[in-house]
Amino acid sequence: MASNNPTVDANVHMSLPPATRTATANGTGIATKGFSHVLAVLQVGTVTGTTPTLDVKIQESDTSGGT
């Protein structure tokens, strides 16, 4: 049974490793069954360009394929 203590009940997963990106990128699914909370950490490096854009979408799904 979860204790609702993130320092005890944490399970760390990297969905999309940090890298230079010049196009759309999608992370992998992360199973959260058995957990009551999710903490998302967004790691962003140097942003360049005339009008750089960072759009983030976190999505819930019943299947690992995202549908």
Phi, psi and omega per residue, in radians:
M1 nan 2.331 -3.127
A2 -1.209 2.494 -3.124
S3 -1.694 0.012 -3.070
N4 1.073 0.451 3.088
N5 -1.954 1.846 -3.058
P6 -1.072 -0.410 3.121
T7 -1.341 -0.323 3.132
V8 -1.758 -0.729 -3.002
D9 -1.722 0.328 -3.082
A10 -1.389 2.509 3.030
N11 -2.391 1.892 -2.989
V12 -1.578 2.306 3.099
H13 -2.381 2.477 3.042
M14 -1.826 2.048 -3.102
S15 -1.490 -0.624 -3.105
L16 -2.506 1.809 -3.086
P17 -1.074 2.567 3.095
P18 -1.047 2.378 3.135
A19 -2.943 2.831 3.017
T20 -1.260 2.228 -3.105
R21 -2.218 2.370 3.112
T22 -2.099 0.109 3.137
A23 -2.646 3.092 3.121
T24 -1.006 2.423 3.098
A25 -2.371 2.480 3.120
N26 -2.104 2.419 3.077
G27 -1.468 3.078 3.101
T28 -1.606 2.780 3.116
G29 -1.234 2.636 3.104
I30 -2.223 2.127 3.129
A31 -1.289 2.236 -3.130
T32 -2.018 0.208 3.137
K33 -1.024 2.329 3.135
G34 1.613 -0.062 3.109
F35 -1.977 2.534 -3.124
S36 -1.732 -0.204 -3.117
H37 -2.419 2.743 3.050
V38 -2.317 2.363 3.058
L39 -2.088 2.103 3.132
A40 -1.808 2.285 3.093
V41 -2.020 2.184 -3.128
L42 -1.827 2.029 -3.139
Q43 -1.796 1.994 -3.079
V44 -2.117 2.307 3.102
G45 -1.638 -2.662 3.137
T46 -1.117 2.348 3.122
V47 -1.942 2.256 -3.116
T48 -2.262 3.065 3.104
G49 1.904 2.995 -3.118
T50 -1.244 -0.827 3.126
T51 -2.378 1.252 -3.124
P52 -1.149 2.560 -3.126
T53 -2.295 2.404 3.025
L54 -2.267 1.897 3.085
D55 -1.937 2.255 -3.105
V56 -2.117 2.381 3.098
K57 -2.368 2.143 3.055
I58 -1.867 2.210 -2.971
Q59 -2.220 2.419 3.072
E60 -1.633 2.494 3.113
S61 -2.657 2.600 3.104
D62 -1.413 -0.234 -3.136
T63 -2.183 2.764 -3.120
S64 -1.245 -0.290 3.114
G65 -1.418 -0.120 3.109
G66 1.508 0.288 -3.141
T67 -2.020 nan nan
